[in-house]
């Protein structure tokens, strides 16, 4: 492999490492000081970058804080795409959740922090909903060609929106129950209920 092939891959890995470092710094400072007290300048200092560099990666602290969640959902979309092509849409989504959870166990503390913050801060909730709207399109595209009952073109969009809404509801329930159950158990309960219309 020559350097022209290896170079872009290395640059992308470095960019991803910087994004992850900024995200983790934002989360850490939010836990220590509260979201309202965290500034972009403080995050940049904690991540060892300049304010200008921060702006090259994230628009604001909301984006930086929610980056981990966005990456998890994008990875979930890729897992759905990798499911067998003859698998119907809703079973593929359910299987992808289980497969993804087994392969990449998310830090429960981070999930809890993000969910609690989104419930309390309108700016975070708005950013989270905007992220999910963009990812709904990717998820709808991933399931559109899968076998299932004849339906209007809107069905994959509704299915994707219902699926992501189920994940949000499950995380909120998990928080309201004071983390007494495994997140996967709460997700399964909500997906069982939502899936009655899609199975």
N, CA, C and O of each residue as an XYZ file, in Angstrom:
796
protein
N       0.846     -1.189      0.000
C       0.000      0.000      0.000
C       0.882      1.239      0.000
O       1.776      1.367      0.837
N       0.636      2.159     -0.941
C       1.476      3.346     -0.988
C       0.934      4.437     -0.083
O      -0.173      4.326      0.443
N       1.724      5.499      0.096
C       1.351      6.554      1.034
C       0.123      7.312      0.589
O      -0.608      7.845      1.424
N      -0.127      7.374     -0.741
C      -1.303      8.094     -1.214
C      -2.572      7.369     -0.828
O      -3.621      7.990     -0.661
N      -2.481      6.038     -0.684
C      -3.646      5.261     -0.246
C      -3.808      5.338      1.266
O      -4.925      5.452      1.770
N      -2.686      5.276      1.993
C      -2.753      5.232      3.453
C      -3.057      6.590      4.054
O      -3.680      6.667      5.112
N      -2.623      7.684      3.390
C      -2.750      9.017      3.968
C      -4.147      9.422      4.381
O      -4.359      9.783      5.539
N      -5.129      9.373      3.451
C      -6.481      9.809      3.813
C      -7.066      9.025      4.977
O      -7.771      9.586      5.816
N      -6.773      7.715      5.031
C      -7.271      6.906      6.133
C      -6.722      7.383      7.465
O      -7.456      7.450      8.451
N      -5.460      7.711      7.504
C      -4.844      8.201      8.728
C      -5.430      9.550      9.122
O      -5.715      9.786     10.295
N      -5.608     10.429      8.151
C      -6.197     11.741      8.450
C      -7.597     11.598      9.015
O      -7.968     12.282      9.968
N      -8.376     10.695      8.413
C      -9.742     10.502      8.902
C      -9.737      9.943     10.321
O     -10.568     10.325     11.145
N      -8.804      9.041     10.607
C      -8.725      8.488     11.963
C      -8.353      9.568     12.970
O      -8.869      9.591     14.088
N      -7.455     10.461     12.566
C      -7.078     11.557     13.466
C      -8.253     12.501     13.706
O      -8.465     12.969     14.825
N      -9.009     12.774     12.650
C     -10.187     13.642     12.801
C     -11.216     12.997     13.736
O     -11.806     13.656     14.593
N     -11.408     11.704     13.544
C     -12.364     10.997     14.401
C     -11.895     11.001     15.855
O     -12.705     11.160     16.769
N     -10.598     10.827     16.070
C     -10.062     10.857     17.429
C     -10.281     12.223     18.071
O     -10.580     12.312     19.262
N     -10.133     13.287     17.281
C     -10.366     14.638     17.808
C     -11.833     14.832     18.146
O     -12.159     15.362     19.208
N     -12.720     14.410     17.256
C     -14.159     14.521     17.537
C     -14.518     13.787     18.829
O     -15.259     14.300     19.667
N     -13.976     12.578     18.972
C     -14.285     11.785     20.159
C     -13.734     12.449     21.418
O     -14.389     12.435     22.460
N     -12.543     13.029     21.333
C     -11.946     13.710     22.489
C     -12.774     14.927     22.896
O     -12.961     15.183     24.086
N     -13.266     15.670     21.915
C     -14.098     16.840     22.214
C     -15.413     16.389     22.832
O     -15.882     16.986     23.801
N     -16.008     15.341     22.278
C     -17.256     14.809     22.839
C     -17.065     14.381     24.293
O     -17.878     14.720     25.153
N     -16.002     13.643     24.566
C     -15.762     13.157     25.929
C     -15.475     14.309     26.891
O     -15.893     14.271     28.048
N     -14.767     15.329     26.415
C     -14.515     16.502     27.260
C     -15.816     17.224     27.577
O     -16.023     17.663     28.708
N     -16.685     17.350     26.595
C     -17.979     18.008     26.813
C     -18.805     17.242     27.834
O     -19.392     17.837     28.738
N     -18.852     15.926     27.689
C     -19.611     15.097     28.621
C     -19.042     15.211     30.032
O     -19.792     15.370     30.995
N     -17.724     15.131     30.156
C     -17.081     15.198     31.471
C     -17.354     16.536     32.157
O     -17.709     16.572     33.335
N     -17.189     17.627     31.422
C     -17.426     18.953     32.000
C     -18.894     19.154     32.356
O     -19.215     19.814     33.345
N     -19.779     18.585     31.549
C     -21.213     18.701     31.839
C     -21.560     17.978     33.129
O     -22.333     18.485     33.941
N     -20.992     16.802     33.317
C     -21.239     16.050     34.557
C     -20.680     16.813     35.757
O     -21.303     16.846     36.818
N     -19.514     17.421     35.590
C     -18.852     18.103     36.719
C     -19.496     19.443     37.051
O     -19.609     19.789     38.227
N     -19.920     20.202     36.047
C     -20.335     21.590     36.281
C     -21.774     21.918     35.889
O     -22.286     22.980     36.244
N     -22.430     21.014     35.158
C     -23.762     21.308     34.655
C     -23.687     21.879     33.246
O     -22.770     22.631     32.918
N     -24.651     21.519     32.425
C     -24.596     21.896     31.014
C     -24.579     23.405     30.817
O     -23.846     23.911     29.966
N     -25.369     24.120     31.586
C     -25.460     25.574     31.398
C     -24.148     26.283     31.722
O     -23.887     27.370     31.206
N     -23.321     25.672     32.575
C     -22.068     26.309     32.978
C     -20.905     26.002     32.038
O     -19.836     26.602     32.148
N     -21.116     25.068     31.117
C     -20.026     24.658     30.220
C     -19.972     25.589     29.017
O     -20.990     25.854     28.378
N     -18.773     26.085     28.715
C     -18.579     26.934     27.544
C     -17.766     26.194     26.489
O     -17.049     25.240     26.790
N     -17.891     26.644     25.268
C     -17.109     26.056     24.185
C     -15.619     26.228     24.469
O     -14.824     25.330     24.193
N     -15.247     27.371     25.015
C     -13.840     27.625     25.338
C     -13.319     26.611     26.358
O     -12.203     26.108     26.234
N     -14.141     26.318     27.364
C     -13.729     25.345     28.378
C     -13.578     23.957     27.774
O     -12.650     23.223     28.112
N     -14.486     23.606     26.887
C     -14.398     22.299     26.221
C     -13.128     22.223     25.382
O     -12.405     21.228     25.427
N     -12.862     23.278     24.618
C     -11.664     23.294     23.776
C     -10.400     23.142     24.628
O      -9.497     22.385     24.272
N     -10.339     23.857     25.747
C      -9.182     23.740     26.639
C      -9.042     22.310     27.167
O      -7.946     21.751     27.190
N     -10.169     21.728     27.591
C     -10.124     20.380     28.156
C      -9.716     19.347     27.121
O      -9.097     18.337     27.456
N     -10.061     19.597     25.864
C      -9.708     18.655     24.799
C      -8.333     18.938     24.203
O      -7.848     18.179     23.363
N      -7.707     20.031     24.637
C      -6.373     20.364     24.147
C      -6.353     20.903     22.727
O      -5.408     20.667     21.974
N      -7.418     21.636     22.366
C      -7.496     22.226     21.029
C      -7.863     23.698     21.158
O      -8.210     24.169     22.241
N      -7.783     24.421     20.041
C      -8.168     25.828     20.049
C      -9.673     25.976     19.828
O     -10.349     25.051     19.378
N     -10.176     27.163     20.157
C     -11.591     27.458     19.896
C     -11.900     27.331     18.410
O     -12.968     26.850     18.032
N     -10.977     27.756     17.583
C     -11.174     27.665     16.134
C     -11.249     26.211     15.675
O     -12.060     25.859     14.818
N     -10.394     25.377     16.256
C     -10.427     23.959     15.898
C     -11.749     23.332     16.311
O     -12.308     22.517     15.577
N     -12.252     23.709     17.486
C     -13.562     23.214     17.913
C     -14.593     23.495     16.832
O     -15.388     22.622     16.483
N     -14.581     24.713     16.303
C     -15.565     25.109     15.294
C     -15.413     24.343     13.988
O     -16.360     24.257     13.207
N     -14.242     23.792     13.745
C     -14.044     22.963     12.555
C     -14.756     21.620     12.669
O     -15.022     20.961     11.664
N     -15.063     21.220     13.910
C     -15.661     19.910     14.138
C     -17.120     19.980     14.574
O     -17.923     19.130     14.191
N     -17.462     20.977     15.363
C     -18.821     21.078     15.898
C     -19.318     22.518     15.829
O     -18.546     23.467     15.962
N     -20.611     22.654     15.621
C     -21.217     23.982     15.565
C     -21.344     24.587     16.959
O     -21.147     25.789     17.141
N     -21.676     23.746     17.947
C     -21.905     24.234     19.305
C     -21.717     23.087     20.297
O     -21.416     21.960     19.903
N     -21.895     23.379     21.567
C     -21.669     22.354     22.591
C     -22.750     21.275     22.547
O     -22.498     20.133     22.930
N     -23.961     21.631     22.079
C     -25.013     20.626     21.942
C     -24.580     19.528     20.972
O     -24.726     18.339     21.255
N     -24.045     19.948     19.824
C     -23.573     18.970     18.842
C     -22.463     18.098     19.415
O     -22.432     16.888     19.191
N     -21.556     18.721     20.151
C     -20.443     17.963     20.727
C     -20.933     16.943     21.749
O     -20.441     15.816     21.790
N     -21.892     17.333     22.564
C     -22.397     16.431     23.597
C     -23.145     15.248     22.997
O     -23.050     14.130     23.504
N     -23.884     15.489     21.924
C     -24.717     14.445     21.331
C     -23.978     13.622     20.275
O     -24.565     12.728     19.666
N     -22.720     13.912     20.059
C     -21.967     13.221     19.015
C     -21.935     11.707     19.233
O     -22.087     10.941     18.281
N     -21.742     11.281     20.460
C     -21.674      9.847     20.739
C     -22.963      9.144     20.363
O     -22.936      8.063     19.776
N     -24.087      9.750     20.696
C     -25.383      9.166     20.347
C     -25.556      9.091     18.835
O     -26.021      8.081     18.307
N     -25.182     10.162     18.141
C     -25.298     10.191     16.683
C     -24.473      9.071     16.049
O     -24.933      8.409     15.119
N     -23.259      8.863     16.550
C     -22.404      7.809     16.001
C     -22.992      6.426     16.264
O     -22.906      5.535     15.419
N     -23.586      6.256     17.431
C     -24.204      4.969     17.746
C     -25.355      4.671     16.796
O     -25.502      3.544     16.325
N     -26.175      5.688     16.516
C     -27.314      5.456     15.628
C     -26.836      5.213     14.204
O     -27.399      4.376     13.499
N     -25.810      5.929     13.773
C     -25.268      5.683     12.427
C     -24.723      4.249     12.315
O     -24.894      3.589     11.290
N     -24.074      3.788     13.371
C     -23.577      2.407     13.372
C     -24.744      1.426     13.327
O     -24.654      0.376     12.692
N     -25.838      1.771     14.001
C     -27.026      0.920     13.974
C     -27.609      0.862     12.561
O     -28.026     -0.204     12.107
N     -27.641      1.997     11.867
C     -28.127      2.023     10.481
C     -27.263      1.111      9.610
O     -27.787      0.369      8.779
N     -25.950      1.164      9.797
C     -25.066      0.284      9.018
C     -25.354     -1.183      9.325
O     -25.304     -2.030      8.433
N     -25.655     -1.480     10.589
C     -25.974     -2.854     10.959
C     -27.259     -3.307     10.281
O     -27.356     -4.455      9.846
N     -28.247     -2.421     10.185
C     -29.494     -2.754      9.478
C     -29.199     -3.058      8.017
O     -29.718     -4.027      7.463
N     -28.368     -2.234      7.395
C     -28.034     -2.445      5.975
C     -27.336     -3.794      5.760
O     -27.466     -4.403      4.698
N     -26.604     -4.248      6.766
C     -25.846     -5.495      6.630
C     -26.680     -6.746      6.915
O     -26.202     -7.865      6.727
N     -27.917     -6.565      7.363
C     -28.781     -7.712      7.627
C     -29.136     -8.402      6.313
O     -29.084     -7.765      5.261
N     -29.497     -9.695      6.341
C     -29.852    -10.411      5.107
C     -30.932     -9.674      4.313
O     -31.906     -9.182      4.884
N     -30.753     -9.603      3.001
C     -31.641     -8.803      2.143
C     -33.077     -9.311      2.137
O     -33.997     -8.535      1.880
N     -33.291    -10.607      2.417
C     -34.645    -11.152      2.377
C     -35.375    -11.038      3.716
O     -36.493    -11.534      3.860
N     -34.752    -10.392      4.685
C     -35.361    -10.223      6.003
C     -36.313     -9.027      5.970
O     -35.912     -7.941      5.550
N     -37.571     -9.203      6.405
C     -38.505     -8.066      6.407
C     -38.009     -6.918      7.288
O     -37.159     -7.104      8.159
N     -38.560     -5.732      7.042
C     -38.020     -4.509      7.636
C     -38.028     -4.517      9.162
O     -36.975     -4.333      9.773
N     -39.169     -4.723      9.788
C     -39.213     -4.630     11.252
C     -38.371     -5.705     11.930
O     -37.625     -5.386     12.855
N     -38.460     -6.979     11.502
C     -37.548     -7.973     12.085
C     -36.072     -7.614     11.885
O     -35.240     -7.895     12.749
N     -35.749     -6.995     10.751
C     -34.348     -6.591     10.521
C     -33.931     -5.519     11.519
O     -32.809     -5.540     12.025
N     -34.827     -4.586     11.801
C     -34.528     -3.543     12.783
C     -34.351     -4.143     14.171
O     -33.419     -3.788     14.892
N     -35.254     -5.060     14.547
C     -35.151     -5.698     15.862
C     -33.857     -6.484     15.991
O     -33.168     -6.402     17.007
N     -33.532     -7.246     14.952
C     -32.309     -8.045     14.988
C     -31.075     -7.157     15.025
O     -30.089     -7.483     15.687
N     -31.129     -6.035     14.313
C     -29.985     -5.118     14.289
C     -29.733     -4.524     15.663
O     -28.581     -4.368     16.068
N     -30.798     -4.191     16.386
C     -30.643     -3.660     17.748
C     -29.937     -4.680     18.637
O     -28.992     -4.345     19.351
N     -30.402     -5.924     18.587
C     -29.792     -6.964     19.419
C     -28.344     -7.206     19.018
O     -27.466     -7.334     19.871
N     -28.103     -7.268     17.712
C     -26.744     -7.497     17.200
C     -25.825     -6.351     17.583
O     -24.687     -6.574     17.996
N     -26.312     -5.127     17.447
C     -25.517     -3.953     17.766
C     -25.204     -3.903     19.258
O     -24.078     -3.600     19.653
N     -26.209     -4.202     20.088
C     -26.014     -4.162     21.538
C     -24.993     -5.200     21.990
O     -24.214     -4.948     22.910
N     -24.995     -6.368     21.344
C     -24.031     -7.412     21.703
C     -22.604     -7.014     21.323
O     -21.647     -7.320     22.035
N     -22.484     -6.321     20.179
C     -21.159     -5.997     19.662
C     -20.564     -4.743     20.295
O     -19.363     -4.682     20.560
N     -21.411     -3.744     20.536
C     -20.945     -2.461     21.072
C     -21.827     -2.098     22.258
O     -22.831     -1.403     22.104
N     -21.452     -2.565     23.428
C     -22.222     -2.247     24.622
C     -22.008     -0.779     24.972
O     -20.900     -0.399     25.351
N     -23.057      0.071     24.854
C     -22.857      1.492     25.132
C     -22.665      1.749     26.618
O     -23.260      1.055     27.442
N     -21.844      2.734     26.978
C     -21.678      3.047     28.401
C     -23.001      3.530     28.989
O     -23.529      4.558     28.564
N     -23.532      2.806     29.950
C     -24.845      3.159     30.494
C     -24.824      4.548     31.129
O     -25.806      5.286     31.046
N     -23.707      4.903     31.761
C     -23.626      6.208     32.401
C     -23.791      7.321     31.371
O     -24.481      8.309     31.622
N     -23.157      7.156     30.210
C     -23.254      8.179     29.168
C     -24.678      8.272     28.634
O     -25.190      9.369     28.413
N     -25.309      7.139     28.428
C     -26.703      7.147     27.979
C     -27.566      7.894     28.989
O     -28.388      8.732     28.618
N     -27.373      7.586     30.259
C     -28.194      8.214     31.289
C     -27.979      9.724     31.333
O     -28.939     10.490     31.423
N     -26.720     10.151     31.269
C     -26.421     11.586     31.299
C     -27.079     12.300     30.132
O     -27.738     13.322     30.320
N     -26.905     11.766     28.922
C     -27.469     12.413     27.742
C     -28.988     12.482     27.808
O     -29.583     13.509     27.479
N     -29.614     11.389     28.234
C     -31.071     11.353     28.266
C     -31.614     12.331     29.296
O     -32.574     13.052     29.022
N     -31.013     12.362     30.470
C     -31.461     13.306     31.508
C     -31.292     14.752     31.036
O     -32.165     15.592     31.253
N     -30.167     15.027     30.395
C     -29.914     16.390     29.921
C     -30.923     16.802     28.863
O     -31.446     17.916     28.896
N     -31.194     15.906     27.924
C     -32.158     16.231     26.870
C     -33.550     16.478     27.445
O     -34.305     17.294     26.916
N     -33.888     15.784     28.516
C     -35.198     15.979     29.145
C     -35.290     17.342     29.832
O     -36.383     17.884     29.990
N     -34.146     17.897     30.239
C     -34.155     19.154     30.997
C     -33.809     20.381     30.176
O     -34.130     21.500     30.577
N     -33.158     20.194     29.025
C     -32.658     21.340     28.263
C     -33.277     21.375     26.871
O     -32.965     20.526     26.036
N     -34.147     22.341     26.610
C     -34.799     22.417     25.292
C     -33.820     22.495     24.131
O     -34.090     21.941     23.065
N     -32.688     23.171     24.315
C     -31.736     23.293     23.202
C     -31.145     21.931     22.839
O     -30.929     21.633     21.665
N     -30.885     21.108     23.858
C     -30.362     19.763     23.599
C     -31.411     18.876     22.958
O     -31.118     18.124     22.028
N     -32.636     18.966     23.457
C     -33.708     18.154     22.899
C     -33.945     18.520     21.435
O     -34.142     17.639     20.598
N     -33.926     19.805     21.127
C     -34.114     20.246     19.746
C     -33.006     19.713     18.847
O     -33.271     19.268     17.731
N     -31.758     19.756     19.332
C     -30.640     19.246     18.549
C     -30.754     17.737     18.366
O     -30.472     17.210     17.290
N     -31.166     17.052     19.421
C     -31.326     15.606     19.355
C     -32.401     15.231     18.334
O     -32.213     14.303     17.547
N     -33.520     15.944     18.343
C     -34.597     15.661     17.400
C     -34.158     15.949     15.964
O     -34.534     15.226     15.042
N     -33.366     17.001     15.777
C     -32.854     17.308     14.440
C     -31.920     16.204     13.948
O     -31.977     15.811     12.782
N     -31.061     15.704     14.839
C     -30.183     14.591     14.484
C     -30.993     13.372     14.072
O     -30.688     12.710     13.080
N     -32.035     13.086     14.856
C     -32.847     11.909     14.577
C     -33.604     12.056     13.266
O     -33.795     11.073     12.550
N     -34.039     13.268     12.943
C     -34.752     13.490     11.679
C     -33.850     13.157     10.494
O     -34.293     12.546      9.521
N     -32.585     13.563     10.582
C     -31.645     13.259      9.505
C     -31.385     11.757      9.425
O     -31.303     11.200      8.330
N     -31.258     11.106     10.568
C     -30.976      9.684     10.580
C     -32.188      8.855     10.170
O     -32.036      7.750      9.650
N     -33.395      9.384     10.402
C     -34.609      8.696      9.951
C     -34.572      8.475      8.445
O     -34.983      7.423      7.956
N     -34.082      9.464      7.714
C     -34.020      9.330      6.258
C     -33.082      8.189      5.863
O     -33.394      7.397      4.974
N     -31.923      8.113      6.539
C     -30.980      7.034      6.246
C     -31.579      5.669      6.596
O     -31.416      4.697      5.859
N     -32.263      5.618      7.718
C     -32.855      4.356      8.159
C     -33.995      3.941      7.229
O     -34.129      2.763      6.896
N     -34.811      4.904      6.812
C     -35.894      4.598      5.871
C     -35.341      4.045      4.567
O     -35.898      3.107      3.996
N     -34.251      4.624      4.103
C     -33.610      4.143      2.874
C     -33.078      2.733      3.065
O     -33.124      1.918      2.144
N     -32.573      2.443      4.254
C     -31.998      1.127      4.526
C     -33.042      0.023      4.529
O     -32.718     -1.127      4.231
N     -34.290      0.345      4.860
C     -35.333     -0.694      4.939
C     -36.294     -0.658      3.759
O     -37.134     -1.548      3.634
N     -36.196      0.336      2.898
C     -37.201      0.529      1.842
C     -37.304     -0.656      0.891
O     -38.397     -0.979      0.425
N     -36.191     -1.303      0.598
C     -36.207     -2.386     -0.380
C     -36.477     -3.755      0.241
O     -36.496     -4.760     -0.469
N     -36.682     -3.807      1.529
C     -36.874     -5.100      2.184
C     -38.288     -5.630      1.931
O     -39.217     -4.851      1.717
N     -38.448     -6.962      1.957
C     -39.776     -7.536      1.700
C     -40.766     -7.176      2.790
O     -40.389     -6.937      3.937
N     -42.025     -7.141      2.420
C     -43.079     -6.810      3.363
C     -44.383     -6.630      2.632
O     -44.444     -6.814      1.416
N     -45.438     -6.271      3.357
C     -46.733     -6.091      2.710
C     -46.696     -4.928      1.732
O     -45.968     -3.960      1.949
N     -47.484     -5.012      0.642
C     -47.548     -3.883     -0.290
C     -47.990     -2.624      0.444
O     -48.917     -2.667      1.253
N     -47.336     -1.515      0.168
C     -47.659     -0.287      0.891
C     -47.222      0.914      0.088
O     -46.505      0.797     -0.906
N     -47.664      2.060      0.536
C     -47.277      3.313     -0.097
C     -45.807      3.591      0.196
O     -45.246      3.043      1.145
N     -45.180      4.444     -0.617
C     -43.756      4.768     -0.388
C     -43.488      5.377      0.983
O     -42.343      5.419      1.432
N     -44.539      5.849      1.647
C     -44.339      6.483      2.940
C     -44.067      5.464      4.051
O     -43.585      5.838      5.120
N     -44.369      4.190      3.814
C     -44.233      3.193      4.881
C     -42.832      3.125      5.480
O     -42.709      3.123      6.704
N     -41.753      3.069      4.664
C     -40.418      3.030      5.280
C     -40.121      4.253      6.144
O     -39.411      4.146      7.145
N     -40.655      5.412      5.767
C     -40.434      6.631      6.553
C     -41.136      6.513      7.900
O     -40.570      6.848      8.941
N     -42.380      6.030      7.865
C     -43.134      5.860      9.111
C     -42.463      4.812      9.999
O     -42.357      4.990     11.212
N     -42.014      3.725      9.383
C     -41.365      2.658     10.133
C     -40.095      3.157     10.809
O     -39.864      2.887     11.987
N     -39.266      3.890     10.053
C     -38.020      4.413     10.617
C     -38.298      5.391     11.752
O     -37.629      5.353     12.785
N     -39.284      6.267     11.563
C     -39.625      7.236     12.611
C     -40.139      6.520     13.855
O     -39.794      6.890     14.978
N     -40.964      5.494     13.650
C     -41.477      4.743     14.792
C     -40.385      4.018     15.546
O     -40.406      3.942     16.775
N     -39.431      3.488     14.805
C     -38.317      2.769     15.419
C     -37.468      3.702     16.283
O     -37.188      3.397     17.442
N     -37.058      4.841     15.715
C     -36.223      5.774     16.482
C     -36.992      6.383     17.649
O     -36.425      6.625     18.714
N     -38.295      6.631     17.444
C     -39.107      7.123     18.563
C     -39.158      6.086     19.682
O     -39.138      6.437     20.861
N     -39.224      4.816     19.311
C     -39.226      3.754     20.317
C     -37.955      3.781     21.150
O     -38.000      3.607     22.368
N     -36.825      3.998     20.493
C     -35.559      4.058     21.230
C     -35.543      5.237     22.196
O     -35.071      5.113     23.326
N     -36.062      6.390     21.748
C     -36.122      7.563     22.639
C     -37.039      7.301     23.833
O     -36.691      7.622     24.970
N     -38.209      6.717     23.574
C     -39.151      6.414     24.658
C     -38.519      5.430     25.642
O     -38.647      5.587     26.857
N     -37.843      4.428     25.114
C     -37.222      3.425     25.978
C     -36.169      4.051     26.881
O     -36.101      3.727     28.067
N     -35.351      4.937     26.338
C     -34.329      5.578     27.153
C     -34.956      6.467     28.229
O     -34.468      6.524     29.358
N     -36.035      7.157     27.872
C     -36.710      7.990     28.874
C     -37.307      7.123     29.981
O     -37.188      7.455     31.160
N     -37.943      6.021     29.610
C     -38.497      5.109     30.624
C     -37.404      4.556     31.520
O     -37.570      4.460     32.736
N     -36.280      4.192     30.904
C     -35.166      3.637     31.662
C     -34.698      4.627     32.730
O     -34.418      4.245     33.866
N     -34.618      5.902     32.348
C     -34.222      6.943     33.302
C     -35.271      7.100     34.389
O     -34.933      7.187     35.570
N     -36.547      7.137     34.001
C     -37.624      7.337     34.972
C     -37.722      6.183     35.957
O     -38.188      6.360     37.082
N     -37.282      4.998     35.536
C     -37.255      3.836     36.432
C     -35.970      3.775     37.269
O     -35.716      2.787     37.958
N     -35.168      4.837     37.200
C     -33.913      4.903     37.952
C     -32.940      3.785     37.605
O     -32.241      3.261     38.472
N     -32.906      3.425     36.317
C     -31.931      2.475     35.802
C     -32.017      1.111     36.490
O     -31.007      0.425     36.653
N     -33.232      0.726     36.893
C     -33.390     -0.533     37.617
C     -33.340     -1.753     36.712
O     -33.117     -2.866     37.189
N     -33.545     -1.561     35.409
C     -33.473     -2.664     34.459
C     -32.338     -2.415     33.469
O     -31.818     -1.304     33.364
N     -31.971     -3.456     32.759
C     -31.016     -3.292     31.672
C     -31.678     -2.476     30.559
O     -32.862     -2.669     30.281
N     -30.932     -1.563     29.917
C     -31.522     -0.793     28.816
C     -32.136     -1.678     27.740
O     -33.185     -1.345     27.188
N     -31.490     -2.807     27.436
C     -31.993     -3.692     26.375
C     -33.381     -4.225     26.702
O     -34.200     -4.411     25.802
N     -33.656     -4.475     27.986
C     -34.971     -4.985     28.378
C     -36.059     -3.940     28.144
O     -37.162     -4.268     27.708
N     -35.743     -2.688     28.436
C     -36.720     -1.613     28.220
C     -36.927     -1.398     26.721
O     -38.057     -1.212     26.269
N     -35.849     -1.423     25.961
C     -35.954     -1.268     24.507
C     -36.824     -2.375     23.923
O     -37.683     -2.108     23.082
N     -36.609     -3.614     24.361
C     -37.408     -4.732     23.851
C     -38.892     -4.533     24.160
O     -39.745     -4.809     23.317
N     -39.195     -4.062     25.350
C     -40.593     -3.858     25.732
C     -41.271     -2.840     24.813
O     -42.386     -3.063     24.340
N     -40.589     -1.730     24.567
C     -41.173     -0.687     23.720
C     -41.262     -1.150     22.279
O     -42.270     -0.908     21.615
N     -40.224     -1.814     21.780
C     -40.254     -2.293     20.398
C     -41.325     -3.365     20.195
O     -41.923     -3.442     19.122
N     -41.574     -4.197     21.219
C     -42.652     -5.173     21.135
C     -43.988     -4.471     20.905
O     -44.784     -4.878     20.058
N     -44.213     -3.420     21.668
C     -45.475     -2.686     21.550
C     -45.575     -1.952     20.215
O     -46.600     -2.021     19.537
N     -44.519     -1.257     19.845
C     -44.532     -0.511     18.587
C     -44.651     -1.461     17.401
O     -45.300     -1.141     16.405
N     -44.026     -2.623     17.510
C     -43.966     -3.546     16.383
C     -45.271     -4.209     16.047
O     -45.377     -4.848     15.000
N     -46.278     -4.084     16.901
C     -47.556     -4.713     16.605
C     -48.124     -4.212     15.280
O     -48.861     -4.929     14.604
N     -47.781     -2.986     14.916
C     -48.288     -2.431     13.656
C     -47.373     -2.672     12.473
O     -47.741     -2.377     11.335
N     -46.168     -3.212     12.728
C     -45.200     -3.381     11.650
C     -44.841     -4.830     11.374
O     -44.341     -5.149     10.295
N     -45.090     -5.711     12.336
C     -44.651     -7.104     12.193
C     -45.404     -7.802     11.064
O     -45.165     -8.981     10.799
